Amino acid sequence: MILHSLSIPIIQAPMAGGVSTPRLASAVSSAGGLGFLAGGYKTADAMREEIMAIRKMTDAPFGVNIFVPSGEEVDFEAVSRYRELLEVEARRLGVKLGEPKADDDDWNAKIEVLLEQRVPVVSFTFGCPSPEIIAELKDCGSCVVVTVTTPQEAIMAKQAGADALCVQGHEAGGHRATFHNHTSAHEDLSLLVLLRLVSEVVDLPLIAAGGIMHGRDVAAVLTAGASAAQLGTAFLRCPESGAHPVHKAALIDPSFKSTAVTRAFTGRPARGLVNRFLNEYDAVAPAAYPHVHHITKDLRKASGESGDPSSMSLWAGQGYQLSKEMPAAELVHLLMEQARQALEDVTRKLRVQI
């Protein structure tokens, strides 16, 4: 099990949209943690190229994450109404809205690439693949991780044959990993509670994700039973990160006061900085992924290119204000130093109590 062989129990979360570059993932893996590439939103061929690129940068294990396609029904009338509402945004930025469409994000081709490339760790988001696919990946030597947000999802993933689970608390930035798109964004569990509940129903290694920004957070989830801590927002401002400069700047902009979970940008619940777009469209956005994603994709891109964060999906976890601008390897080692100090402090307190 790769998770138990890591010299540093820190995982860089897969962040789609160009954030999780081979450079970022390789830096984290080479530092002793586990770096992840994000296969979402790109073709299978592009994913293969990134896998080949990271193998030129490091001999250390790494992971690749892909999205599980959703077969959920969509209210196309609601999607059409939402698209009409967004026309004013498109005119403001001088772009054309995309057409709402369903796709499987090149699912079958990506599975073939993962099997062909024998990726050390493969993780899944937005659902659980079939037991047959999991078995094939395991036969090729991959450690299979399924991201879950409830104890029920954890049971399903174990029954399907997952080697480990990534347990995502509601504090996490970016998309909620829920198996069902229509799950309420207001019924999510915080990370420590979810870790405890999941560990009661499955006996698999657990990766803790959600709001982890400091070594004390790493120490807390390891003490709570996790095998490793997964951080995404903490790595956004690293020079190796592919996050848009406007996104990086927003993380330290005092005009942004908080984060919220919204479907406004993609039709799927995701946590980001509260900006004008989120405030204006959150209440009317339909649960329709990837349809809404395709509608707003060019709009969000244009907003970034114009240096305007008001219409961007500024994904960030609740602890975003603790993000640091420093090389990824240095951040990994700083987190471990902080975690060790935190555990020493707790041990000292417990001795006093005894």
HELIX and SHEET records of a PDB file:
HELIX    1   1 ILE A    2  SER A    5  1                                   4    
HELIX    2   2 PRO A   22  SER A   30  1                                   9    
HELIX    3   3 ALA A   44  MET A   57  1                                  14    
HELIX    4   4 PHE A   76  LEU A   85  1                                  10    
HELIX    5   5 GLU A   87  LEU A   93  1                                   7    
HELIX    6   6 TRP A  107  GLN A  117  1                                  11    
HELIX    7   7 PRO A  131  ASP A  139  1                                   9    
HELIX    8   8 PRO A  151  ALA A  160  1                                  10    
HELIX    9   9 LEU A  191  VAL A  201  1                                  11    
HELIX   10  10 GLY A  215  THR A  223  1                                   9    
HELIX   11  11 THR A  233  PHE A  235  5                                   3    
HELIX   12  12 PRO A  245  ALA A  250  1                                   6    
HELIX   13  13 ARG A  276  TYR A  281  1                                   6    
HELIX   14  14 ASP A  282  VAL A  284  5                                   3    
HELIX   15  15 HIS A  291  GLU A  305  1                                  15    
HELIX   16  16 PRO A  309  SER A  311  5                                   3    
HELIX   17  17 TYR A  320  LEU A  322  5                                   3    
HELIX   18  18 ALA A  328  GLN A  353  1                                  26    
SHEET    1   A 8 ILE A  10  GLN A  12  0                                        
SHEET    2   A 8 ALA A 228  LEU A 231  1                                        
SHEET    3   A 8 LEU A 206  ALA A 209  1                                        
SHEET    4   A 8 ALA A 164  GLN A 168  1                                        
SHEET    5   A 8 CYS A 143  VAL A 148  1                                        
SHEET    6   A 8 VAL A 121  THR A 125  1                                        
SHEET    7   A 8 PHE A  62  PHE A  67  1                                        
SHEET    8   A 8 GLY A  35  ALA A  38  1                                        
SHEET    1   B 3 GLY A 174  HIS A 175  0                                        
SHEET    2   B 3 ALA A 270  LEU A 273 -1                                        
SHEET    3   B 3 THR A 259  THR A 262 -1                                        
END                                                                             
